[in-house]
Amino acid sequence: MSELGPVSWPPAPIRTERLVLREPEARDRAAVIELHALPEVNTYLGGPRPRDELERAMPGAPSRRPGLFTVDLDGAMIGQITLTRETGHIRQAAGKAELGYLFLPEAWGYGYAAESCAAALDWFAGALPGEPVVLATQTANVRSMRLAAKLGFIEVERFEAYGAEQWFGMWSSVTPSS
């Protein structure tokens, strides 16, 4: 994944009503491994990775990179958000800023994903005004489709990839003039 562009990183922690979006820290290691090892979290992302493989791949603190936010609730990581310049895993997203999100199952259903993604998009709109953000998800991932709509992503197209129908949407902080 490549850099976002002319953005100062990391930003100061972003605070919402209930959450903090911050850089990953050493204390997040166990939660990051759990996030990527759980079948229910990775159902629409090619499946979970083996826990022992994750343990070996992350001997210390989780990686820090531009566009990666840890979502923190009361001092504990509950998820991750990425805003990255996509390198082409999906042709439609190549070169564009793409939003991604993963949350631990115990954080599902409380509005944390919507709250934190909205805050990350607001930050992005301030850092790169007028630049659109894209999002791709499997149409079978009903929760992700609902979140995309709630965040204001507009469907651009549907296509087949990775053996499933994909939904591709775009978000912009700029409202087109009528």
C-alpha positions as CSV (number, residue, x, y, z in Angstrom):
1,M,0.0,0.0,0.0
2,S,1.3,3.4,-0.9
3,E,1.3,6.7,0.8
4,L,-1.8,8.9,1.0
5,G,0.1,11.8,-0.6
6,P,0.9,15.2,0.9
7,V,-0.5,14.4,4.3
8,S,1.3,14.8,7.6
9,W,1.3,11.5,9.4
10,P,0.4,10.6,12.0
11,P,-2.3,13.0,12.8
12,A,-3.1,13.9,16.4
13,P,-5.5,11.3,17.8
14,I,-9.0,11.8,16.5
15,R,-11.6,11.8,19.2
16,T,-15.3,11.1,18.8
17,E,-18.1,10.9,21.3
18,R,-17.0,7.4,22.4
19,L,-13.8,6.5,20.5
20,V,-10.3,7.5,19.8
21,L,-8.6,6.9,16.4
22,R,-4.9,6.6,16.9
23,E,-1.7,5.0,15.7
24,P,-1.2,1.3,16.6
25,E,0.8,0.6,19.8
26,A,2.5,-2.4,21.2
27,R,-0.5,-3.0,23.6
28,D,-2.6,-3.7,20.5
29,R,-0.7,-6.7,19.3
30,A,-3.0,-9.4,20.8
31,A,-6.1,-7.7,19.5
32,V,-4.6,-7.2,16.0
33,I,-3.8,-11.0,15.9
34,E,-7.3,-11.8,17.0
35,L,-8.8,-9.5,14.4
36,H,-7.0,-11.3,11.6
37,A,-7.4,-14.8,12.9
38,L,-11.2,-14.8,13.6
39,P,-13.3,-16.5,10.9
40,E,-16.3,-14.3,11.4
41,V,-14.3,-11.1,10.9
42,N,-12.6,-12.5,7.7
43,T,-15.5,-14.3,6.1
44,Y,-15.6,-11.8,3.1
45,L,-11.8,-11.2,3.0
46,G,-10.6,-14.6,1.9
47,G,-10.8,-16.2,5.3
48,P,-8.8,-16.0,8.5
49,R,-5.1,-16.3,8.8
50,P,-3.6,-19.0,11.1
51,R,-2.9,-17.6,14.5
52,D,0.6,-19.1,14.7
53,E,1.4,-17.5,11.3
54,L,0.2,-14.1,12.6
55,E,2.2,-14.5,15.8
56,R,5.4,-15.2,13.8
57,A,4.7,-12.3,11.3
58,M,4.2,-9.8,14.2
59,P,6.9,-10.5,16.8
60,G,6.6,-7.1,18.3
61,A,4.3,-4.1,18.0
62,P,1.8,-3.9,15.1
63,S,3.0,-2.0,12.1
64,R,2.5,1.7,11.8
65,R,1.9,3.1,8.4
66,P,0.2,6.1,6.9
67,G,-3.6,5.7,6.8
68,L,-3.8,3.0,9.5
69,F,-5.9,3.9,12.5
70,T,-6.5,1.8,15.6
71,V,-10.0,2.3,16.9
72,D,-9.8,2.5,20.7
73,L,-12.7,2.2,23.1
74,D,-11.9,3.0,26.8
75,G,-8.2,2.2,26.2
76,A,-8.6,-1.0,24.3
77,M,-8.4,-1.7,20.5
78,I,-11.8,-2.8,19.0
79,G,-10.9,-2.4,15.4
80,Q,-8.9,-0.9,12.6
81,I,-9.6,1.6,9.8
82,T,-7.4,2.1,6.8
83,L,-7.4,4.9,4.4
84,T,-4.8,4.1,1.8
85,R,-3.9,4.8,-1.8
86,E,-4.9,1.6,-3.5
87,T,-2.3,-0.2,-5.6
88,G,-4.7,-2.2,-7.7
89,H,-6.0,-5.3,-5.9
90,I,-9.2,-4.2,-7.6
91,R,-8.8,-2.4,-10.9
92,Q,-11.6,0.1,-10.1
93,A,-9.7,1.3,-7.0
94,A,-6.2,1.7,-8.4
95,G,-4.7,5.0,-7.5
96,K,-7.6,6.1,-5.4
97,A,-7.9,6.5,-1.6
98,E,-9.8,3.4,-0.3
99,L,-11.5,3.0,3.0
100,G,-11.3,-0.4,4.8
101,Y,-12.4,-1.5,8.2
102,L,-12.3,-4.5,10.5
103,F,-13.8,-4.7,14.0
104,L,-13.8,-7.4,16.6
105,P,-17.2,-9.2,16.9
106,E,-17.8,-7.9,20.4
107,A,-17.8,-4.4,19.0
108,W,-20.4,-5.2,16.3
109,G,-23.9,-3.6,16.5
110,Y,-23.1,-0.6,18.6
111,G,-22.4,2.0,15.9
112,Y,-18.7,2.1,16.5
113,A,-17.8,1.4,12.9
114,A,-20.0,4.2,11.6
115,E,-18.8,6.6,14.2
116,S,-15.1,5.9,13.6
117,C,-15.3,5.7,9.8
118,A,-17.2,9.0,9.7
119,A,-14.5,10.6,11.8
120,A,-11.7,9.1,9.6
121,L,-13.5,10.4,6.5
122,D,-13.9,13.9,8.1
123,W,-10.2,13.9,8.8
124,F,-9.4,12.8,5.2
125,A,-11.7,15.5,3.8
126,G,-9.8,18.1,5.8
127,A,-6.4,16.7,4.8
128,L,-7.2,16.2,1.1
129,P,-10.2,18.5,0.3
130,G,-12.3,17.3,-2.5
131,E,-10.6,14.0,-3.1
132,P,-13.0,11.1,-3.3
133,V,-12.7,7.9,-1.3
134,V,-13.7,4.5,-2.7
135,L,-14.9,1.3,-1.0
136,A,-15.3,-2.2,-2.2
137,T,-17.1,-5.0,-0.4
138,Q,-18.8,-8.2,-1.3
139,T,-22.6,-7.8,-1.9
140,A,-23.1,-10.8,0.5
141,N,-21.6,-8.7,3.3
142,V,-24.8,-7.0,4.3
143,R,-23.4,-5.2,7.3
144,S,-20.7,-3.6,5.2
145,M,-23.2,-2.6,2.5
146,R,-25.3,-0.9,5.2
147,L,-22.3,0.9,6.7
148,A,-21.2,2.1,3.2
149,A,-24.7,3.6,2.6
150,K,-24.8,5.1,6.1
151,L,-21.4,6.8,5.5
152,G,-22.7,8.3,2.2
153,F,-21.0,6.0,-0.3
154,I,-22.8,6.0,-3.7
155,E,-22.8,2.8,-5.7
156,V,-20.7,3.1,-8.9
157,E,-20.8,-0.5,-10.1
158,R,-21.0,-4.2,-9.3
159,F,-18.6,-6.7,-10.7
160,E,-17.2,-10.3,-10.1
161,A,-13.9,-10.7,-8.3
162,Y,-12.4,-13.3,-6.0
163,G,-15.3,-15.6,-6.9
164,A,-18.0,-13.3,-5.6
165,E,-20.1,-10.3,-6.6
166,Q,-18.4,-7.1,-5.4
167,W,-20.0,-3.7,-4.7
168,F,-17.9,-0.6,-5.5
169,G,-18.9,2.8,-4.2
170,M,-17.5,6.3,-4.0
171,W,-17.7,9.0,-1.3
172,S,-16.8,12.7,-1.6
173,S,-16.9,15.5,0.8
174,V,-17.8,17.8,-2.1
175,T,-21.4,18.0,-3.0
176,P,-21.9,18.4,-6.8
177,S,-23.7,21.6,-7.7
178,S,-27.0,21.3,-9.4
